[in-house]
């Protein structure tokens, strides 16, 4: 199946053509945001880190920012650094530049402070606006699409409506040769037997279960027993009583598809079909992990409602809860409450989601984009240094 996307110099394809303004450290966040505010085509990638990090933690933050700079939905990048941080601005710039020719760097300490840095950033923004505005979409196969599937604020309608419909979409995209990535490791706890049935091989199954066991051990070390207790107050109010119940609803997002690969947070998905990405359940951190894996579009199911978007990719919000569809109408893209009401089938709901994905690929704004939800955060794997 042919779709139209923006072709990048590194061989990837994007569904958006944006300017990423990436802060290397929290101290540069304000300047990065002020620069991004100068253009409707720009997004600020600000975060709380970039200093006081060591080893694998620092490496992960650097690699995630690099992945955002080379993300296929970005047609240009400005790296904004302070000048004395641990994530070195010029090193990040050099790595992004290898794959994204439209990349510039601003170092606040070298450029005379906030005002002069914003002035320089404004000049660069104008140059990049001219470049990316002239770029056109090209026809390519849907096999160049990587779809992220995620759920948050889950309730009983998620497991019987929205997630099974998304599972139909997963199967369809995999059958067409595309990639689908999913994560939320803690929210697979209790669904191990189903994961075993869906794993393409023992290596995949062992990876996923080892990561589930790791999460559980970390919780136990903190004197918290996740099994039987984990769902948040909102999940419980929505009709979910245990982590197992939540997990059995969440795994429906992959339908009958096989899990062809399993990777760590920050790694790229390289195999067609479904890839498990080891991510936390936190919505923004999970979305970061799925987008660093290469996802250009995110489908996010919710039974309670959440406005969250993401800086690097359009997020399509799907609910099967009629109350949410009405009360949070401005935040919802697809209302599948008709599945719960017995008016349409799960497969018909899946077709509705699939057609919405195609429209978003072609340029239709999602609810999150219309409302300016461009959240971003890094995922930290070590304690904060004192």
Secondary structure, 3 states (H helix, E strand, C coil): CEEEEEECCCCCEECCCEEEEEECCHHHHHHHHHHHCCCCCEEEECCCCCCCCCHHHHHHHHHHHHHHHCCCCEEEEEEEECCCCCCCHHHHHHHHHCCCCCEEEEEHHHHCCHHHHHHHHHHHHHHHHHHHHCCCCEEEEHHHCEEEEEECCCCHHHHHHHHHHHHHHHHHHHHCCCEEEECCHHHHCCCHHHHHHHECCHHHHHHHHHHHHHHHHHHHHCCCCCCCCCCCHHHHHCCCCCHHHHHHHHHHHHCCCCEEEEECCCCCCCCCEEEEECCCCCHHHHHHHHHHCCCCEEEEECCCCCCCCCCCCEEEEEECCHHHHHHCHHHCCEECHHHHCCCCCHHHHHHHHHHHHHHHHCCCCCHHHHCCCCCCCCCCCCCCCC
